Amino acid sequence: MDLKLKNKVALITGSSKGLGFATAEELLNEGARVVICSRNQDHLSDALSNFVSKGFDNNAILSCVTDVSDPSQIKSLIQKTIDHFGQLDILITNAGGPPPGPFDSHNLDIWKKAINQTLLGTVELIQQALPHLSKSHSPAILTISSISAKQPLPNMIIGNTLRSALIGLTKTLSNELGPQGIRVNSILPGWTKTERSQELLAHTAEENERSLESEYADKESKIPLRRIGQPSEFAKVATFLVSPATSYVTGTMILVDGGLYAGF
């Protein structure tokens, strides 16, 4: 299937590694041009080198150091995208998750930092991108939430709260922006083999006084497909969802979790 992504411009935040990196790679495979960003220049340089080593055209990739909790840096990121590529068709908002722990382990400063990065950063990205997305013939916004928005994860009070807020934002925006032809969807990933997942599982393993391998095995035993997902499996769904091939899909929350979600 031709996803009709050739020469589309996609901006993916948090894309130097993990789910964001995998999605950027899949979009490049489909002929899109991508903007990748991260707070860490070394991680961005490694990501760019990785893409080039795989044969992707360096001219199809723009990398920008950006902290999405800083509105001025977001404004600069959007402007650099337009200056470099002249357009913006796809916005994928992805950010590192907040720290694990129960309610009484987080002070208000930790909550505020997480809110700025995960929720307000997404709001600012969309606000800054909308004037340019509105000029696209196939504009799409994709927010990355989590299975925890539907099925709260233990020991993840901040993440559960903010991922749910992202769903409220996504669904409401899909209604408000639909008349303009701007599609807004979200993906709710379950356990996937990323550094973030490994950190969370290592934290849980330490609390449970067992090995990381045992923690992985326990998580996999509860997933109907009996394995933790690969970033590339997430990326294929994300790429399909932002493509013109799904031109009549908006306001949806797609689970990519191997069947872990227990509800209907």
Summary of the structure (lengths in Angstrom):
residues: 264
radius of gyration: 17.8
end to end distance: 29.5
largest distance: 54.1
contacts: 884
relative contact order: 0.15
helix: 52%
strand: 15%
